[in-house]
Every structure is written in structure tokens, then in C-alpha cells.
């Protein structure tokens, strides 16, 4: 189904979609409310809310007779298995660690200053992030002004591709470490942290990605959750009415980005924002109608799991193609060379490559991996900042397994392998330099 056809269908039946979305969102909140520390939990929006909108889109398509019964059966079978496994394996957030709207009495411990080593590593990571962003602007341009920001990694050459793969090693930890520096650091350390924090907002805006701005916000709420035993100001701020101002500001900034991308048309920007929410299920819009999922070229399980790793080191001659989402767009529109496409959700990828029951098996494994990631996340409250940063880095590699299983598989194979090598080299160089100085 083409996107313009879905847009017409959506606006002709907008009340049906809104009613469906409200009902599904309510069900998701009732089921998962004990597995989040509050509605500002990163997984609540990035996982549960996005999944609810995707579910609403599938129900809407079936209501409008745009998809066959087998596909809505497939969706509910796979999403049901995914979340059943999650609920069986995941731990609930302890009541003492929840950050509800109504503040409760808690005993805070005295905060401690961060170590020089922690700050040194942060400087190296943050400086690497800044250099990476400058390289993007110089080589490819400013993403928010480009027709497709996703084309940067496709057209930037081998070096751009390599930097993109390893960027998570310094960007993800640096973003979280920044808040520890700002809150726990000495005065001169906090100054550097504030400068980098300001640059993070600039980078997020220039990226043209609405998700990048939201990610900054969720990194902050994650920091407050991790540091709640001594972060008095952060906990009170998160539970205060001032958060409404922050949320409104984020929505307005998101609208500004969309207005820029729509050449200054505010009405189109508002429509685009509404479509963006419903587009959490865009993969199903493209894949389920007209049996488009069955037209994808199938791959072997070994190539699915390790093909990217083997191809990266030229140990496999298998053509990796242009990506699942791009291939799906090529099928729908019949024009090769797409530079954007829907996220490869686990059940879409599973059905295309391994059939109905293969996708069910993948759903079970994906739900288990997501549960393990969440258990790691919620168990970090009483840990040290270093432990929390490492756990958040690992969690960030698997958090979006429902929406982009191919990227998660890449993270757990190729990227994890590359990151481990770089980490070990950096660690031994640091140890060697410190031993020489002594």
C-alpha cells in the first residue's frame, strides 16, 4: 500500500483511528505500568507507546479491509508471544524506585564527587562525538536541510560507514556521563559538561531527527532514575509541574524541525506530526497489503544472524542489498534506489525471511532479549556511575528490538565486536600511558 493511499484512508476515517489508538494506549498502560518507573521512562515511549500506535495501525487497516485476516492473525500472534515472554522474564520496577507524580518520603544519601578517570574518559568520548558531528557537516552537509538525512550514511563512503558503526561507543555513554559531570563534578568539570550539553541540543536539532531530541530528554530521565538515591533536585524536578513546560518545549521544538523540513508550512507540519505517530506502523502499511511481505528475497538464518559481521570483514560474498526497509519501498513503488524506508520490525522481518512460524520463534527470542535488557536497566539504581553507564550502553543496544531487529542483531554481532576491540585497545593504551608516567 502506498503512503499517499494510507494518508487518504487515515484522514477519511480519522475518528476511527483516534478511538482505536486511545483504546490500545489505555490497554498498554494498564498492562505495563508496573514495568516502568513513570511515564517518562525511556521504554514507555520508545517501546510501549510506539508499539501501541503500530497495533492501532494494523487494527485500522483490517477495519478498512486493506489487509487479509492471516496478517492480523500473524500480528497479534507474534506481538502476543513477544510480550508474553517479556512479562514472564522481566522484573517489575520496585515500588521504592518508582518516581510517580505524587512525591513520597525517601531517605537520600550524600552525593560523592566523580573521579578524575571518569571525567577523563568523558572528555575523550565527548570530544570524539564533536569531531564526528563536524565531519558529517563538512562531508555531507547539515542533515536537517537535506532531502533525506538517512542518505548520509549511504553516500558518505567507507570512512563514514565505519564512523557510524562505532559512533555508539562514544555518543551513548557520553550523553549519560554528561549529566553525572554536571551534577556531581567540580566547578570546572561542570563548566565543560554544560558546554557539551549545549552542543548536544545543537547536534540534535541539526540532525533533523525528532527522535534525537526525545532521546536527550530520556537520557536525562534515565539519569534521574539511576541517581535517585542522592539526586534530590532531579527527583523533585521530575515530579514537579515544571516538567509540563519541558514537555511542551520538546513538542514545540519538534514542530520547528518539521516546519523546516516542510519548507515553513505549519499546517503541513501539524499533519506530519499526527502522521508520524500513526507511522509507527508504517512497515505494516507497506508490508501487509498486497502480500508485499512475501515478495521480499529470503535469506538463510546464519546470514541473518552473522551475515553483516562476515560481510564487514569480507568473509562472505553474499550481497547484503540495500536494507529491509529500502527493499520494501522498492517493492511498493516499483522504483529501485529508495533512500528511506520503514523500520524492520521483528515480525515483518520474521515473516518475510522465515515464514509465519519462523516469525513466532523470533518473537519469543526478541521478547526475552528485551526483558533481559530491561532487567539490566532497572537493576542499576544502587550501582556506581561507571556500572550504570555500562549497563545503559548495553541496554541501548537492544532497547528497540521490536522496531528494528536488524539493527539490534548488528549491534550484538558486528558493532559489539568492533566496540570491544576499540575498548580493549583504548584500555591498554590508557594503562600503558599511566604506567609510563609513573
Helices and strands as residue ranges (DSSP letters): H 3-12, H 14-32, G 33-35, H 42-43, I 44-49, H 50-63, H 69-89, G 95-97, H 116-139, G 143-145, G 149-151, H 152-155, H 157-184, H 187-207, H 210-226, H 232-238, H 242-261, H 266-278, G 279-281, H 282-287, G 289-295, H 301-312, H 324-333, H 346-378, H 385-398, H 405-410, I 411-415, H 416-437
